Amino acid sequence: MGRGIIGRLAALAFCMSAGTAVALEMSSYYSPLNSSRPKRARTSFILLHTTEGSRKASLNEVHRYGEAHFFVDERGKVLRIIERDRVAYHAGRSMWNGETSLDLVAVGIEIVGYHDRDMTQAQYRAVRELIEALQKVYNVPDDRVIPHSMVAYGVPNRWHRKAHRGRKRCGMQFASARARGLLGLGPGPAFDPDVKAGRLVNADPELAQNLFGPATRMAPAVAAPGVRSPAGVIAPGVSAWAIARSEYNRPGTLYVFPDGRRVRGNEIRDWNAMPSGTAVYVAN
């Protein structure tokens, strides 16, 4: 039996077992690491991610390293990367209400796109049906279907002396009332329990406002597919970390100085000497 037929039968079985309408275009593209991943003891969260890059490059990485359970492209096609009851390493350094290492208790859905752009209508339809199916399998409530940016946190660094929320903006638009409505979800969490309890500090007030503030502040911007502008420009009060977060000193982050010089993040030694007007490009 061909791989494509097997994938379609698996998708059909998944949807039928969850009691949903069979409409997902789903096929299997399992990571070579799939069979070595342990089974989860429980499933308490569904985490929504944005690739922050193109389909091809993102899929190559997610597949190679087993970084999601499901991958949803712009056309709404769903690929199974890691079996849904196994551990996929998608959450990284994460915490929610004092619980850490959410990879061990969460299903991860990677969606081709960017945190500051809207999904396609095909993606909304596919992700909605996928979430509905997963909720029926695992009984995950709406307020535990949340964006990765809500649970990611960073350890102390040169800009923040305490463990902090705001390490990533991945998927932050999925906290908006509009996006959640289109995904068939009710309201998400009303506040950050780890910041409230003092386990973390808020290092990104703008992100916190988008995740937990009034819905009017959370309408995602829409940009043309494939068009990428700088992630930000360094200025007084706007540091490299504020723009690139944990990617600030990585080889894939490019700094273009006002004089035209181009330097990679791992090549910079004096971060205090970064000139205003430097454009920062974060790798896809």
C-alpha positions as protocol buffer text, in pm:
chain_id: "A"
residue {
  index: 1
  type: MET
  ca { x: 0 y: 0 z: 0 }
}
residue {
  index: 2
  type: GLY
  ca { x: 144 y: 342 z: -96 }
}
residue {
  index: 3
  type: ARG
  ca { x: 253 y: 598 z: 161 }
}
residue {
  index: 4
  type: GLY
  ca { x: -6 y: 852 z: 45 }
}
residue {
  index: 5
  type: ILE
  ca { x: -290 y: 601 z: 82 }
}
residue {
  index: 6
  type: ILE
  ca { x: -167 y: 504 z: 428 }
}
residue {
  index: 7
  type: GLY
  ca { x: -156 y: 871 z: 527 }
}
residue {
  index: 8
  type: ARG
  ca { x: -510 y: 935 z: 404 }
}
residue {
  index: 9
  type: LEU
  ca { x: -643 y: 630 z: 586 }
}
residue {
  index: 10
  type: ALA
  ca { x: -467 y: 742 z: 905 }
}
residue {
  index: 11
  type: ALA
  ca { x: -621 y: 1088 z: 873 }
}
residue {
  index: 12
  type: LEU
  ca { x: -964 y: 934 z: 819 }
}
residue {
  index: 13
  type: ALA
  ca { x: -922 y: 713 z: 1126 }
}
residue {
  index: 14
  type: PHE
  ca { x: -807 y: 1010 z: 1332 }
}
residue {
  index: 15
  type: CYS
  ca { x: -1107 y: 1223 z: 1242 }
}
residue {
  index: 16
  type: MET
  ca { x: -1357 y: 939 z: 1282 }
}
residue {
  index: 17
  type: SER
  ca { x: -1215 y: 839 z: 1621 }
}
residue {
  index: 18
  type: ALA
  ca { x: -1248 y: 1199 z: 1737 }
}
residue {
  index: 19
  type: GLY
  ca { x: -1607 y: 1220 z: 1619 }
}
residue {
  index: 20
  type: THR
  ca { x: -1555 y: 1515 z: 1382 }
}
residue {
  index: 21
  type: ALA
  ca { x: -1655 y: 1573 z: 1023 }
}
residue {
  index: 22
  type: VAL
  ca { x: -1401 y: 1420 z: 786 }
}
residue {
  index: 23
  type: ALA
  ca { x: -1270 y: 1727 z: 603 }
}
residue {
  index: 24
  type: LEU
  ca { x: -904 y: 1757 z: 698 }
}
residue {
  index: 25
  type: GLU
  ca { x: -651 y: 1707 z: 422 }
}
residue {
  index: 26
  type: MET
  ca { x: -396 y: 1519 z: 630 }
}
residue {
  index: 27
  type: SER
  ca { x: -106 y: 1293 z: 545 }
}
residue {
  index: 28
  type: SER
  ca { x: 187 y: 1141 z: 732 }
}
residue {
  index: 29
  type: TYR
  ca { x: 537 y: 1282 z: 698 }
}
residue {
  index: 30
  type: TYR
  ca { x: 688 y: 1141 z: 1013 }
}
residue {
  index: 31
  type: SER
  ca { x: 1020 y: 1266 z: 1143 }
}
residue {
  index: 32
  type: PRO
  ca { x: 1299 y: 1006 z: 1146 }
}
residue {
  index: 33
  type: LEU
  ca { x: 1298 y: 1064 z: 1524 }
}
residue {
  index: 34
  type: ASN
  ca { x: 933 y: 970 z: 1565 }
}
residue {
  index: 35
  type: SER
  ca { x: 977 y: 608 z: 1674 }
}
residue {
  index: 36
  type: SER
  ca { x: 1239 y: 702 z: 1935 }
}
residue {
  index: 37
  type: ARG
  ca { x: 1020 y: 955 z: 2111 }
}
residue {
  index: 38
  type: PRO
  ca { x: 857 y: 844 z: 2439 }
}
residue {
  index: 39
  type: LYS
  ca { x: 482 y: 840 z: 2494 }
}
residue {
  index: 40
  type: ARG
  ca { x: 331 y: 1127 z: 2693 }
}
residue {
  index: 41
  type: ALA
  ca { x: 183 y: 1031 z: 3030 }
}
residue {
  index: 42
  type: ARG
  ca { x: -89 y: 1295 z: 2989 }
}
residue {
  index: 43
  type: THR
  ca { x: -194 y: 1577 z: 2758 }
}
residue {
  index: 44
  type: SER
  ca { x: -296 y: 1905 z: 2921 }
}
residue {
  index: 45
  type: PHE
  ca { x: -223 y: 2166 z: 2653 }
}
residue {
  index: 46
  type: ILE
  ca { x: -244 y: 2229 z: 2280 }
}
residue {
  index: 47
  type: LEU
  ca { x: 22 y: 2484 z: 2181 }
}
residue {
  index: 48
  type: LEU
  ca { x: -9 y: 2690 z: 1863 }
}
residue {
  index: 49
  type: HIS
  ca { x: 311 y: 2797 z: 1686 }
}
residue {
  index: 50
  type: THR
  ca { x: 398 y: 3012 z: 1386 }
}
residue {
  index: 51
  type: THR
  ca { x: 697 y: 2905 z: 1177 }
}
residue {
  index: 52
  type: GLU
  ca { x: 829 y: 3262 z: 1134 }
}
residue {
  index: 53
  type: GLY
  ca { x: 961 y: 3143 z: 798 }
}
residue {
  index: 54
  type: SER
  ca { x: 878 y: 2987 z: 465 }
}
residue {
  index: 55
  type: ARG
  ca { x: 710 y: 2650 z: 425 }
}
residue {
  index: 56
  type: LYS
  ca { x: 1008 y: 2469 z: 276 }
}
residue {
  index: 57
  type: ALA
  ca { x: 1273 y: 2575 z: 525 }
}
residue {
  index: 58
  type: SER
  ca { x: 1041 y: 2541 z: 823 }
}
residue {
  index: 59
  type: LEU
  ca { x: 915 y: 2197 z: 723 }
}
residue {
  index: 60
  type: ASN
  ca { x: 1270 y: 2073 z: 671 }
}
residue {
  index: 61
  type: GLU
  ca { x: 1367 y: 2175 z: 1024 }
}
residue {
  index: 62
  type: VAL
  ca { x: 1046 y: 2059 z: 1194 }
}
residue {
  index: 63
  type: HIS
  ca { x: 1069 y: 1721 z: 1018 }
}
residue {
  index: 64
  type: ARG
  ca { x: 1440 y: 1672 z: 1081 }
}
residue {
  index: 65
  type: TYR
  ca { x: 1423 y: 1746 z: 1453 }
}
residue {
  index: 66
  type: GLY
  ca { x: 1067 y: 1635 z: 1530 }
}
residue {
  index: 67
  type: GLU
  ca { x: 965 y: 1980 z: 1651 }
}
residue {
  index: 68
  type: ALA
  ca { x: 586 y: 1947 z: 1620 }
}
residue {
  index: 69
  type: HIS
  ca { x: 310 y: 1692 z: 1607 }
}
residue {
  index: 70
  type: PHE
  ca { x: 131 y: 1861 z: 1317 }
}
residue {
  index: 71
  type: PHE
  ca { x: 243 y: 2105 z: 1045 }
}
residue {
  index: 72
  type: VAL
  ca { x: -18 y: 2316 z: 862 }
}
residue {
  index: 73
  type: ASP
  ca { x: 77 y: 2487 z: 536 }
}
residue {
  index: 74
  type: GLU
  ca { x: -82 y: 2791 z: 369 }
}
residue {
  index: 75
  type: ARG
  ca { x: -328 y: 2574 z: 175 }
}
residue {
  index: 76
  type: GLY
  ca { x: -455 y: 2410 z: 491 }
}
residue {
  index: 77
  type: LYS
  ca { x: -282 y: 2078 z: 429 }
}
residue {
  index: 78
  type: VAL
  ca { x: -188 y: 1905 z: 754 }
}
residue {
  index: 79
  type: LEU
  ca { x: 122 y: 1688 z: 790 }
}
residue {
  index: 80
  type: ARG
  ca { x: 175 y: 1452 z: 1081 }
}
residue {
  index: 81
  type: ILE
  ca { x: 536 y: 1491 z: 1201 }
}
residue {
  index: 82
  type: ILE
  ca { x: 533 y: 1311 z: 1537 }
}
residue {
  index: 83
  type: GLU
  ca { x: 259 y: 1070 z: 1643 }
}
residue {
  index: 84
  type: ARG
  ca { x: 9 y: 1263 z: 1852 }
}
residue {
  index: 85
  type: ASP
  ca { x: 63 y: 1058 z: 2171 }
}
residue {
  index: 86
  type: ARG
  ca { x: 444 y: 1085 z: 2163 }
}
residue {
  index: 87
  type: VAL
  ca { x: 665 y: 1371 z: 2284 }
}
residue {
  index: 88
  type: ALA
  ca { x: 756 y: 1634 z: 2025 }
}
residue {
  index: 89
  type: TYR
  ca { x: 1010 y: 1895 z: 2126 }
}
residue {
  index: 90
  type: HIS
  ca { x: 828 y: 2213 z: 2029 }
}
residue {
  index: 91
  type: ALA
  ca { x: 782 y: 2415 z: 2349 }
}
residue {
  index: 92
  type: GLY
  ca { x: 1147 y: 2457 z: 2447 }
}
residue {
  index: 93
  type: ARG
  ca { x: 1201 y: 2642 z: 2774 }
}
residue {
  index: 94
  type: SER
  ca { x: 844 y: 2674 z: 2891 }
}
residue {
  index: 95
  type: MET
  ca { x: 635 y: 2729 z: 3202 }
}
residue {
  index: 96
  type: TRP
  ca { x: 267 y: 2768 z: 3279 }
}
residue {
  index: 97
  type: ASN
  ca { x: 128 y: 2807 z: 3630 }
}
residue {
  index: 98
  type: GLY
  ca { x: 452 y: 2671 z: 3774 }
}
residue {
  index: 99
  type: GLU
  ca { x: 464 y: 2364 z: 3551 }
}
residue {
  index: 100
  type: THR
  ca { x: 773 y: 2346 z: 3330 }
}
residue {
  index: 101
  type: SER
  ca { x: 886 y: 2134 z: 3033 }
}
residue {
  index: 102
  type: LEU
  ca { x: 549 y: 2153 z: 2862 }
}
residue {
  index: 103
  type: ASP
  ca { x: 676 y: 1931 z: 2580 }
}
residue {
  index: 104
  type: LEU
  ca { x: 591 y: 1643 z: 2811 }
}
residue {
  index: 105
  type: VAL
  ca { x: 224 y: 1739 z: 2840 }
}
residue {
  index: 106
  type: ALA
  ca { x: 139 y: 1926 z: 2519 }
}
residue {
  index: 107
  type: VAL
  ca { x: 49 y: 1868 z: 2155 }
}
residue {
  index: 108
  type: GLY
  ca { x: 221 y: 2116 z: 1923 }
}
residue {
  index: 109
  type: ILE
  ca { x: 72 y: 2253 z: 1600 }
}
residue {
  index: 110
  type: GLU
  ca { x: 317 y: 2440 z: 1375 }
}
residue {
  index: 111
  type: ILE
  ca { x: 145 y: 2679 z: 1133 }
}
residue {
  index: 112
  type: VAL
  ca { x: 327 y: 2832 z: 836 }
}
residue {
  index: 113
  type: GLY
  ca { x: 323 y: 3207 z: 891 }
}
residue {
  index: 114
  type: TYR
  ca { x: 435 y: 3489 z: 1115 }
}
residue {
  index: 115
  type: HIS
  ca { x: 327 y: 3616 z: 1456 }
}
residue {
  index: 116
  type: ASP
  ca { x: 229 y: 3957 z: 1314 }
}
residue {
  index: 117
  type: ARG
  ca { x: 33 y: 3832 z: 1011 }
}
residue {
  index: 118
  type: ASP
  ca { x: -302 y: 3667 z: 968 }
}
residue {
  index: 119
  type: MET
  ca { x: -347 y: 3304 z: 869 }
}
residue {
  index: 120
  type: THR
  ca { x: -511 y: 3206 z: 542 }
}
residue {
  index: 121
  type: GLN
  ca { x: -876 y: 3104 z: 549 }
}
residue {
  index: 122
  type: ALA
  ca { x: -769 y: 2749 z: 454 }
}
residue {
  index: 123
  type: GLN
  ca { x: -541 y: 2742 z: 758 }
}
residue {
  index: 124
  type: TYR
  ca { x: -818 y: 2867 z: 986 }
}
residue {
  index: 125
  type: ARG
  ca { x: -1046 y: 2589 z: 865 }
}
residue {
  index: 126
  type: ALA
  ca { x: -783 y: 2317 z: 898 }
}
residue {
  index: 127
  type: VAL
  ca { x: -652 y: 2428 z: 1238 }
}
residue {
  index: 128
  type: ARG
  ca { x: -1007 y: 2463 z: 1371 }
}
residue {
  index: 129
  type: GLU
  ca { x: -1093 y: 2105 z: 1273 }
}
residue {
  index: 130
  type: LEU
  ca { x: -760 y: 1975 z: 1401 }
}
residue {
  index: 131
  type: ILE
  ca { x: -808 y: 2146 z: 1739 }
}
residue {
  index: 132
  type: GLU
  ca { x: -1163 y: 2014 z: 1764 }
}
residue {
  index: 133
  type: ALA
  ca { x: -1044 y: 1660 z: 1699 }
}
residue {
  index: 134
  type: LEU
  ca { x: -759 y: 1685 z: 1950 }
}
residue {
  index: 135
  type: GLN
  ca { x: -983 y: 1833 z: 2217 }
}
residue {
  index: 136
  type: LYS
  ca { x: -1220 y: 1540 z: 2184 }
}
residue {
  index: 137
  type: VAL
  ca { x: -934 y: 1291 z: 2211 }
}
residue {
  index: 138
  type: TYR
  ca { x: -757 y: 1457 z: 2504 }
}
residue {
  index: 139
  type: ASN
  ca { x: -1032 y: 1663 z: 2671 }
}
residue {
  index: 140
  type: VAL
  ca { x: -820 y: 1981 z: 2663 }
}
residue {
  index: 141
  type: PRO
  ca { x: -1030 y: 2287 z: 2757 }
}
residue {
  index: 142
  type: ASP
  ca { x: -1030 y: 2604 z: 2545 }
}
residue {
  index: 143
  type: ASP
  ca { x: -820 y: 2799 z: 2794 }
}
residue {
  index: 144
  type: ARG
  ca { x: -540 y: 2545 z: 2753 }
}
residue {
  index: 145
  type: VAL
  ca { x: -528 y: 2587 z: 2375 }
}
residue {
  index: 146
  type: ILE
  ca { x: -281 y: 2874 z: 2373 }
}
residue {
  index: 147
  type: PRO
  ca { x: 5 y: 3029 z: 2172 }
}
residue {
  index: 148
  type: HIS
  ca { x: 365 y: 2930 z: 2232 }
}
residue {
  index: 149
  type: SER
  ca { x: 449 y: 3289 z: 2323 }
}
residue {
  index: 150
  type: MET
  ca { x: 224 y: 3257 z: 2628 }
}
residue {
  index: 151
  type: VAL
  ca { x: 429 y: 2976 z: 2783 }
}
residue {
  index: 152
  type: ALA
  ca { x: 786 y: 3042 z: 2659 }
}
residue {
  index: 153
  type: TYR
  ca { x: 1023 y: 3207 z: 2905 }
}
residue {
  index: 154
  type: GLY
  ca { x: 1387 y: 3312 z: 2918 }
}
residue {
  index: 155
  type: VAL
  ca { x: 1663 y: 3272 z: 3173 }
}
residue {
  index: 156
  type: PRO
  ca { x: 1852 y: 3580 z: 3298 }
}
residue {
  index: 157
  type: ASN
  ca { x: 2062 y: 3757 z: 3036 }
}
residue {
  index: 158
  type: ARG
  ca { x: 2249 y: 4084 z: 2991 }
}
residue {
  index: 159
  type: TRP
  ca { x: 1923 y: 4279 z: 2955 }
}
residue {
  index: 160
  type: HIS
  ca { x: 1708 y: 4099 z: 3213 }
}
residue {
  index: 161
  type: ARG
  ca { x: 1856 y: 3985 z: 3543 }
}
residue {
  index: 162
  type: LYS
  ca { x: 1564 y: 3759 z: 3631 }
}
residue {
  index: 163
  type: ALA
  ca { x: 1384 y: 3475 z: 3457 }
}
residue {
  index: 164
  type: HIS
  ca { x: 1134 y: 3646 z: 3233 }
}
residue {
  index: 165
  type: ARG
  ca { x: 833 y: 3611 z: 3009 }
}
residue {
  index: 166
  type: GLY
  ca { x: 876 y: 3749 z: 2658 }
}
residue {
  index: 167
  type: ARG
  ca { x: 1138 y: 3519 z: 2507 }
}
residue {
  index: 168
  type: LYS
  ca { x: 924 y: 3459 z: 2197 }
}
residue {
  index: 169
  type: ARG
  ca { x: 628 y: 3615 z: 2015 }
}
residue {
  index: 170
  type: CYS
  ca { x: 554 y: 3291 z: 1833 }
}
residue {
  index: 171
  type: GLY
  ca { x: 183 y: 3254 z: 1758 }
}
residue {
  index: 172
  type: MET
  ca { x: 82 y: 3551 z: 1970 }
}
residue {
  index: 173
  type: GLN
  ca { x: -209 y: 3640 z: 1737 }
}
residue {
  index: 174
  type: PHE
  ca { x: -387 y: 3324 z: 1850 }
}
residue {
  index: 175
  type: ALA
  ca { x: -464 y: 3496 z: 2179 }
}
residue {
  index: 176
  type: SER
  ca { x: -691 y: 3747 z: 2005 }
}
residue {
  index: 177
  type: ALA
  ca { x: -1067 y: 3719 z: 2041 }
}
residue {
  index: 178
  type: ARG
  ca { x: -1103 y: 3731 z: 1663 }
}
residue {
  index: 179
  type: ALA
  ca { x: -858 y: 3449 z: 1593 }
}
residue {
  index: 180
  type: ARG
  ca { x: -994 y: 3235 z: 1873 }
}
residue {
  index: 181
  type: GLY
  ca { x: -1345 y: 3281 z: 1743 }
}
residue {
  index: 182
  type: LEU
  ca { x: -1239 y: 3170 z: 1395 }
}
residue {
  index: 183
  type: LEU
  ca { x: -1077 y: 2866 z: 1554 }
}
residue {
  index: 184
  type: GLY
  ca { x: -1393 y: 2778 z: 1744 }
}
residue {
  index: 185
  type: LEU
  ca { x: -1235 y: 2861 z: 2079 }
}
residue {
  index: 186
  type: GLY
  ca { x: -1363 y: 3056 z: 2375 }
}
residue {
  index: 187
  type: PRO
  ca { x: -1151 y: 3307 z: 2568 }
}
residue {
  index: 188
  type: GLY
  ca { x: -798 y: 3219 z: 2664 }
}
residue {
  index: 189
  type: PRO
  ca { x: -633 y: 3286 z: 3001 }
}
residue {
  index: 190
  type: ALA
  ca { x: -704 y: 3632 z: 3142 }
}
residue {
  index: 191
  type: PHE
  ca { x: -359 y: 3679 z: 3298 }
}
residue {
  index: 192
  type: ASP
  ca { x: -12 y: 3526 z: 3322 }
}
residue {
  index: 193
  type: PRO
  ca { x: -10 y: 3310 z: 3638 }
}
residue {
  index: 194
  type: ASP
  ca { x: 369 y: 3289 z: 3656 }
}
residue {
  index: 195
  type: VAL
  ca { x: 421 y: 3665 z: 3637 }
}
residue {
  index: 196
  type: LYS
  ca { x: 141 y: 3717 z: 3888 }
}
residue {
  index: 197
  type: ALA
  ca { x: 301 y: 3467 z: 4128 }
}
residue {
  index: 198
  type: GLY
  ca { x: 645 y: 3624 z: 4088 }
}
residue {
  index: 199
  type: ARG
  ca { x: 804 y: 3317 z: 3931 }
}
residue {
  index: 200
  type: LEU
  ca { x: 880 y: 3527 z: 3621 }
}
residue {
  index: 201
  type: VAL
  ca { x: 898 y: 3897 z: 3543 }
}
residue {
  index: 202
  type: ASN
  ca { x: 734 y: 4064 z: 3245 }
}
residue {
  index: 203
  type: ALA
  ca { x: 1012 y: 4155 z: 3002 }
}
residue {
  index: 204
  type: ASP
  ca { x: 784 y: 4242 z: 2710 }
}
residue {
  index: 205
  type: PRO
  ca { x: 492 y: 4470 z: 2806 }
}
residue {
  index: 206
  type: GLU
  ca { x: 375 y: 4493 z: 2444 }
}
residue {
  index: 207
  type: LEU
  ca { x: 354 y: 4116 z: 2415 }
}
residue {
  index: 208
  type: ALA
  ca { x: 171 y: 4092 z: 2748 }
}
residue {
  index: 209
  type: GLN
  ca { x: -78 y: 4352 z: 2628 }
}
residue {
  index: 210
  type: ASN
  ca { x: -139 y: 4153 z: 2311 }
}
residue {
  index: 211
  type: LEU
  ca { x: -179 y: 3827 z: 2500 }
}
residue {
  index: 212
  type: PHE
  ca { x: -391 y: 3948 z: 2790 }
}
residue {
  index: 213
  type: GLY
  ca { x: -506 y: 4301 z: 2701 }
}
residue {
  index: 214
  type: PRO
  ca { x: -823 y: 4433 z: 2536 }
}
residue {
  index: 215
  type: ALA
  ca { x: -920 y: 4251 z: 2218 }
}
residue {
  index: 216
  type: THR
  ca { x: -901 y: 4574 z: 2017 }
}
residue {
  index: 217
  type: ARG
  ca { x: -521 y: 4567 z: 2050 }
}
residue {
  index: 218
  type: MET
  ca { x: -491 y: 4219 z: 1913 }
}
residue {
  index: 219
  type: ALA
  ca { x: -597 y: 4235 z: 1546 }
}
residue {
  index: 220
  type: PRO
  ca { x: -308 y: 4083 z: 1347 }
}
residue {
  index: 221
  type: ALA
  ca { x: -153 y: 4276 z: 1063 }
}
residue {
  index: 222
  type: VAL
  ca { x: -179 y: 4122 z: 718 }
}
residue {
  index: 223
  type: ALA
  ca { x: 120 y: 4129 z: 485 }
}
residue {
  index: 224
  type: ALA
  ca { x: 187 y: 3985 z: 143 }
}
residue {
  index: 225
  type: PRO
  ca { x: 317 y: 3625 z: 160 }
}
residue {
  index: 226
  type: GLY
  ca { x: 691 y: 3596 z: 115 }
}
residue {
  index: 227
  type: VAL
  ca { x: 760 y: 3966 z: 180 }
}
residue {
  index: 228
  type: ARG
  ca { x: 990 y: 4006 z: 477 }
}
residue {
  index: 229
  type: SER
  ca { x: 1102 y: 4336 z: 626 }
}
residue {
  index: 230
  type: PRO
  ca { x: 1352 y: 4376 z: 911 }
}
residue {
  index: 231
  type: ALA
  ca { x: 1231 y: 4238 z: 1241 }
}
residue {
  index: 232
  type: GLY
  ca { x: 1316 y: 4581 z: 1382 }
}
residue {
  index: 233
  type: VAL
  ca { x: 1563 y: 4866 z: 1394 }
}
residue {
  index: 234
  type: ILE
  ca { x: 1789 y: 4941 z: 1689 }
}
residue {
  index: 235
  type: ALA
  ca { x: 1721 y: 5280 z: 1848 }
}
residue {
  index: 236
  type: PRO
  ca { x: 1742 y: 5443 z: 2192 }
}
residue {
  index: 237
  type: GLY
  ca { x: 1539 y: 5215 z: 2418 }
}
residue {
  index: 238
  type: VAL
  ca { x: 1516 y: 4945 z: 2150 }
}
residue {
  index: 239
  type: SER
  ca { x: 1791 y: 4688 z: 2202 }
}
residue {
  index: 240
  type: ALA
  ca { x: 1894 y: 4387 z: 1997 }
}
residue {
  index: 241
  type: TRP
  ca { x: 1722 y: 4164 z: 2252 }
}
residue {
  index: 242
  type: ALA
  ca { x: 1399 y: 4362 z: 2229 }
}
residue {
  index: 243
  type: ILE
  ca { x: 1391 y: 4286 z: 1856 }
}
residue {
  index: 244
  type: ALA
  ca { x: 1541 y: 3938 z: 1822 }
}
residue {
  index: 245
  type: ARG
  ca { x: 1480 y: 3795 z: 2170 }
}
residue {
  index: 246
  type: SER
  ca { x: 1684 y: 3479 z: 2232 }
}
residue {
  index: 247
  type: GLU
  ca { x: 1806 y: 3485 z: 1870 }
}
residue {
  index: 248
  type: TYR
  ca { x: 1999 y: 3810 z: 1922 }
}
residue {
  index: 249
  type: ASN
  ca { x: 2346 y: 3648 z: 1926 }
}
residue {
  index: 250
  type: ARG
  ca { x: 2283 y: 3358 z: 1687 }
}
residue {
  index: 251
  type: PRO
  ca { x: 2457 y: 3313 z: 1350 }
}
residue {
  index: 252
  type: GLY
  ca { x: 2121 y: 3330 z: 1171 }
}
residue {
  index: 253
  type: THR
  ca { x: 2049 y: 3682 z: 1294 }
}
residue {
  index: 254
  type: LEU
  ca { x: 2187 y: 3949 z: 1062 }
}
residue {
  index: 255
  type: TYR
  ca { x: 2266 y: 4307 z: 1163 }
}
residue {
  index: 256
  type: VAL
  ca { x: 2290 y: 4564 z: 885 }
}
residue {
  index: 257
  type: PHE
  ca { x: 2459 y: 4879 z: 1014 }
}
residue {
  index: 258
  type: PRO
  ca { x: 2371 y: 5227 z: 883 }
}
residue {
  index: 259
  type: ASP
  ca { x: 2697 y: 5231 z: 686 }
}
residue {
  index: 260
  type: GLY
  ca { x: 2599 y: 4911 z: 506 }
}
residue {
  index: 261
  type: ARG
  ca { x: 2817 y: 4665 z: 700 }
}
residue {
  index: 262
  type: ARG
  ca { x: 2655 y: 4325 z: 758 }
}
residue {
  index: 263
  type: VAL
  ca { x: 2744 y: 4130 z: 1073 }
}
residue {
  index: 264
  type: ARG
  ca { x: 2606 y: 3807 z: 1217 }
}
residue {
  index: 265
  type: GLY
  ca { x: 2488 y: 3789 z: 1576 }
}
residue {
  index: 266
  type: ASN
  ca { x: 2764 y: 3549 z: 1683 }
}
residue {
  index: 267
  type: GLU
  ca { x: 3028 y: 3791 z: 1548 }
}
residue {
  index: 268
  type: ILE
  ca { x: 2932 y: 4087 z: 1769 }
}
residue {
  index: 269
  type: ARG
  ca { x: 3134 y: 4140 z: 2084 }
}
residue {
  index: 270
  type: ASP
  ca { x: 3034 y: 4487 z: 2211 }
}
residue {
  index: 271
  type: TRP
  ca { x: 2656 y: 4508 z: 2229 }
}
residue {
  index: 272
  type: ASN
  ca { x: 2673 y: 4851 z: 2394 }
}
residue {
  index: 273
  type: ALA
  ca { x: 2829 y: 4993 z: 2075 }
}
residue {
  index: 274
  type: MET
  ca { x: 2543 y: 4894 z: 1845 }
}
residue {
  index: 275
  type: PRO
  ca { x: 2459 y: 5211 z: 1644 }
}
residue {
  index: 276
  type: SER
  ca { x: 2104 y: 5342 z: 1619 }
}
residue {
  index: 277
  type: GLY
  ca { x: 1954 y: 5269 z: 1281 }
}
residue {
  index: 278
  type: THR
  ca { x: 2093 y: 4914 z: 1262 }
}
residue {
  index: 279
  type: ALA
  ca { x: 1836 y: 4686 z: 1096 }
}
residue {
  index: 280
  type: VAL
  ca { x: 1792 y: 4340 z: 1248 }
}
residue {
  index: 281
  type: TYR
  ca { x: 1692 y: 4041 z: 1035 }
}
residue {
  index: 282
  type: VAL
  ca { x: 1606 y: 3723 z: 1222 }
}
residue {
  index: 283
  type: ALA
  ca { x: 1654 y: 3395 z: 1036 }
}
residue {
  index: 284
  type: ASN
  ca { x: 1345 y: 3217 z: 907 }
}
